[in-house]
């Protein structure tokens, strides 16, 4: 559980810093404000895919005790590799756009691998969740205190 929390917190910090980087990098390079660059959406991807999704996974882990399983470990690492690859390629592509340089098919290919890893990670999460639900591994609610306590 602590690993999930730490990862979510790290993505929150990195997501906010990515927004700051976008603003300052485009300003420093006199990039027109209305023009699109992938740098403008890196922070939302990191905050949504990293911070928010992992906070939801943290809740699911609390309810279904997912993190102790091998399947969940595969989810966690595959999903995080997907986020890092995807966001990294978005930053690289966005920086090239701001600098007025051409992107390459390699960047798109690596970003595609990142998206595949994200998708595989989500499938692994659902398989892990399904296994826990079928096994009835939900953590029991704390019982209410009796009137005589």
C-alpha positions, 0 to 999 in steps of 0.5 A: 500500500505504501508503494502505491501511495508513494507513487501517487504522491510522486506523480502529483509532484511531477505533474505539477512540475510538468505544468510549470515546465510547460509554461516556462519553456514555452515562454522562454522560447517565445512559443505562440500562446495559442499553438498546440504542443504536447507539453501542454497536456503532459501535466494533465496526463500525469495527474490523471493517469498517475495521481488520480488513478493510483489513488483509486487503486489505493482505495481498491487495495484497501478494500480488496487487499490486492497488493500482496499478489503477484498479478498486482505487482505485474500491474503496478510495474507495467502500468508505471512503465507505461506512464513514464514512457508515454509522458516522456515521449510527450515531453520530448515531442512537445519540446521539439515542437516548441523548438521548431524541430521535426519529430520522428517515427521513433518517438511515436513508436516508443509512445505507442509502447507506453500506451500498450504498457498502460493498456496491459497494466489496466487489464492486469489490474482488472484481472487482479481485482476480479480474482480478489472479488471471486475469492471474496477477499474484501477486507471486513468492515470493522464491527460496530461497538455494542451498546454495552461497551 
